[in-house]
Amino acid sequence: QVQLVESGGGLVQPGGSLRLSCAVSGSIFSIHTMGWYRQAPGKQRELVATITGGGSANYADSVKGRFTISGDSARNTVYLQMNSLKPEDTAVYYCNARVRFRTTPSLLNDYWGQGTQVTVSS
């Protein structure tokens, strides 16, 4: 069983900051990548940022320069530091982990957190 527990969402004013956290637990052989996705009402879920085990990060153009993704491999935890927040950042943010199991090391399996609401409003 694999579980992803998210925290850190909330209400913030435009220009403010939030930090999201996502901790992974379970019988995981290794984590290939972790990332953050978001979904606003009436819109499709979109990529925000991903990070590999080697520390290579990828960002959506809309958040580049404002958001930073980082990871703590010892704690199986990923973070998303969000600065200079805008109203258009308002969405439910979902943590994603792409993992390998010992029994099937050549396969990648996706797991998702429950989502955390981020609202940017004055």
C-alpha positions as CSV (number, residue, x, y, z in Angstrom):
1,Q,0.0,0.0,0.0
2,V,1.3,3.4,-1.0
3,Q,0.0,6.6,0.6
4,L,0.7,10.3,-0.2
5,V,-0.2,12.8,2.5
6,E,-0.3,16.5,1.5
7,S,-0.3,19.6,3.6
8,G,0.3,23.3,3.4
9,G,-2.6,24.7,1.4
10,G,-4.7,27.6,2.4
11,L,-5.8,31.2,1.7
12,V,-3.2,33.8,0.8
13,Q,-3.2,37.3,-0.6
14,P,-1.8,38.1,-4.0
15,G,2.0,38.4,-3.8
16,G,2.1,36.1,-0.8
17,S,3.8,32.7,-0.3
18,L,2.9,29.1,0.6
19,R,4.8,25.9,0.9
20,L,3.2,22.6,0.1
21,S,4.5,19.3,1.5
22,C,3.9,15.7,0.3
23,A,5.2,12.6,2.2
24,V,5.1,9.2,0.7
25,S,4.8,6.0,2.7
26,G,4.5,2.3,1.8
27,S,6.5,-0.6,0.5
28,I,8.3,1.2,-2.3
29,F,11.5,0.0,-3.9
30,S,12.4,3.3,-5.4
31,I,10.9,6.6,-6.4
32,H,11.4,7.6,-10.0
33,T,9.9,11.1,-9.9
34,M,7.6,13.2,-7.8
35,G,5.6,16.2,-8.8
36,W,2.8,18.6,-8.3
37,Y,-0.3,19.1,-10.5
38,R,-3.2,21.4,-10.1
39,Q,-6.8,21.7,-11.3
40,A,-9.0,24.8,-11.3
41,P,-12.8,24.6,-11.5
42,G,-13.9,23.9,-15.1
43,K,-10.4,23.3,-16.3
44,Q,-8.2,20.2,-16.9
45,R,-5.5,19.1,-14.5
46,E,-2.2,20.5,-15.5
47,L,1.5,20.0,-14.6
48,V,3.0,22.4,-12.2
49,A,6.4,20.9,-11.5
50,T,8.3,17.6,-11.3
51,I,11.6,16.5,-9.8
52,T,13.7,13.3,-10.4
53,G,15.7,11.4,-7.9
54,G,18.8,13.1,-9.2
55,G,17.3,16.5,-8.5
56,S,16.5,17.5,-12.0
57,A,13.4,19.8,-12.0
58,N,10.8,20.7,-14.6
59,Y,8.3,23.6,-14.4
60,A,5.3,24.8,-16.3
61,D,5.9,28.1,-18.0
62,S,3.2,29.8,-15.9
63,V,5.0,29.2,-12.6
64,K,8.7,29.3,-13.8
65,G,10.7,31.8,-11.7
66,R,8.0,31.9,-8.9
67,F,7.7,28.2,-7.7
68,T,10.5,25.9,-6.6
69,I,10.2,22.1,-6.2
70,S,12.6,20.3,-3.9
71,G,12.9,16.8,-2.3
72,D,14.2,15.1,0.8
73,S,15.0,11.5,-0.3
74,A,15.7,10.4,3.3
75,R,12.2,11.3,4.3
76,N,10.5,10.5,0.9
77,T,9.1,14.0,0.9
78,V,8.6,16.6,-1.8
79,Y,8.0,20.3,-1.3
80,L,6.6,23.1,-3.5
81,Q,7.6,26.6,-2.5
82,M,5.2,29.1,-4.1
83,N,6.2,32.8,-4.1
84,S,4.6,35.8,-5.8
85,L,1.2,34.0,-5.9
86,K,-1.4,35.2,-8.3
87,P,-5.2,34.7,-8.4
88,E,-4.8,32.5,-11.4
89,D,-2.8,30.1,-9.2
90,T,-6.0,29.2,-7.3
91,A,-6.7,25.5,-7.7
92,V,-6.6,22.2,-6.0
93,Y,-3.0,21.0,-5.9
94,Y,-2.3,17.2,-6.2
95,C,0.9,15.5,-5.3
96,N,2.1,12.7,-7.6
97,A,4.7,9.9,-7.1
98,R,5.9,7.6,-9.8
99,V,7.4,4.6,-8.1
100,R,8.9,1.2,-8.7
101,F,8.2,-1.9,-6.6
102,R,10.7,-4.7,-5.8
103,T,8.6,-7.3,-7.5
104,T,8.3,-5.4,-10.8
105,P,11.4,-3.1,-10.9
106,S,11.0,-2.4,-14.6
107,L,7.5,-0.9,-14.3
108,L,6.5,2.6,-13.1
109,N,3.3,3.1,-11.0
110,D,1.6,6.4,-10.4
111,Y,0.0,7.4,-7.0
112,W,-1.8,10.6,-6.1
113,G,-2.5,12.5,-3.0
114,Q,-5.9,13.7,-1.8
115,G,-5.4,17.3,-3.0
116,T,-5.0,20.5,-1.1
117,Q,-6.8,23.7,-1.8
118,V,-4.8,26.9,-2.6
119,T,-6.8,30.1,-2.8
120,V,-5.2,33.4,-3.8
121,S,-7.5,36.3,-3.2
122,S,-7.6,39.8,-1.6
